[in-house]
């Protein structure tokens, strides 16, 4: 069964487009 991952909206940061999600322990992961 597939599960969705919640992410923040895509935004511009330091000349790149980024979005964030959080692991189960609460750490922020940047893509």
Buried (B, 14 or more C-beta within 10 A) or exposed (E): EEEEEEEEEEEEEEEEEEEBEEEEEEEEEEE
